[in-house]
Amino acid sequence: MEKNALNIVDERTQASYVIPIYKRTVRAMDLRQIKTGAEDFGLMTYDPAFLNTASCQSAITYIDGDKGILRYRGYPIDQLAEKCTFLEVAYLLLFGELPTESQLIDWIDNITHHTMIHETTKRFLEGFRYNAHPMGMFISTVAALSTVYPESRNVHDAEVRLHQIHRLIGKVPTIAAYTYRHSLGFPYVYPDNDLGYAENFMNMLWKMVEPKYHANPVLARALDILFILHADHEQNCSTNVMRAVGSAQADPFLCTAAAAAALSGPLHGGANEEVLRMLAEIGSKDRVPAYIANIKAGHGKLMGFGHRVYKNYDPRAKIIKWAADQVFQTTGKNPKLEIALELERIALEDDYFIKRKLYPNVDFYSGIIYQALGFKPEMFTVLFAIPRTVGWLAQWQEMLEDPEQKIARPRQIYTGHDAREFVPIEKRGV
Ligand code: CMC
């Protein structure tokens, strides 16, 4: 008898099947052989929202949600956040190993030389209204890059792919900064190749008439750490979109735009913006208990709380809390922090949240730092999309190189009508 297997008896037919267990999963296709007769299609699995389905094998990011562990390519997230720069981590995620010194120099050089966007793309941004949401502008402009680089369609050419990866990682901060400048009516600032990734982003956001922009090093480092923490998170909603759209062999600009569209939703990356709205709505610390009581009564959700995978404190939230302290020493405390801490304190002692294992997630504190850094809530999800572009691209590459992957095409359980006769319009009643 095969030990690493399931022995299944179909009560409908009394037939038995041995289904191998592969890396703690069963292959859904192995169930197809379970049939009641020759006409039967065979068993499928039903898993709306992928609660218990592995859609791929991946060597990029490891999460143990019960223990609150997050690792990129085996390295604990806290070590990477403490010791690396964002571009070093980007290299690790994409290529599997930390770069040597010369690899890092080349990598930074490649990214830095792809930060400018075509002037026509810059003008494309002019078409948006002054009050357009930055995330809408970001998604559309990333998609528009597809028209500028038609060779990017050649997704099976590794060299072409790498070129687009450089372009995307280089250009997303530029696009993000331009959406911000557009909303303020300020002239766009060209990238400055002397500056690091986060510093250059700050330069494009905030430089005015001074000849050279000098970022505050504490704030630039905090932003770089936030980028590291947001770089990848295995098969989340937007990454799943990246892989699904990529599986149809769309070019990486369009895949990234699609993934960013998923990220913009309030249950995903849009949650950081919602957290700030929630804290503003609560207004003061003494109103926290009433707010929580209202949530428990079924009126909405506590934004920045809960996670599909983490049933423990999100390890990123811990590091963000630490980074927030560093930022606040420079910028002064964000008054919303007091409300957030009180919300966390009460929620973590409350049965409703304990029973459901609801803890602060990455979005709970990130918005408070972003606000202290000078960003408006509308920009928060764009700040998430910049680093996550790296994770999306790493996952996209892995998907394209995986011989088991095909176009993503789920099955369904059809619940509609059986075949019926067409009814002419005059017989359809009034
Ligand atoms: N506040 C109050 N109750 C909650 C919350 C919350 N934030 N999150 C989940 N619950 C309750 C939910 O109502 C359900 O209760 P019951 O069993 O009585 O029906 C239970 O907890 C299980 O929740 P679920 O909705 O089945 O969990 P899920 O895995 O489908 O959803 C989630 C995960 C992140 C969408 C959800 O927790 C949520 O909506 N949180 C608020 C939005 C948020 O912070 N999103 C950011 C996620 S982290 C970063 C990212 O992915 O971008």
Residues whose N, C-alpha, C, O or C-beta is under 5 A from the ligand:
A	BS01	CMC	P266 L267 H268 G269 A271 G300 K301 L302 M303 G304 F305 G306 H307 R308 R356 N361 V362 D363
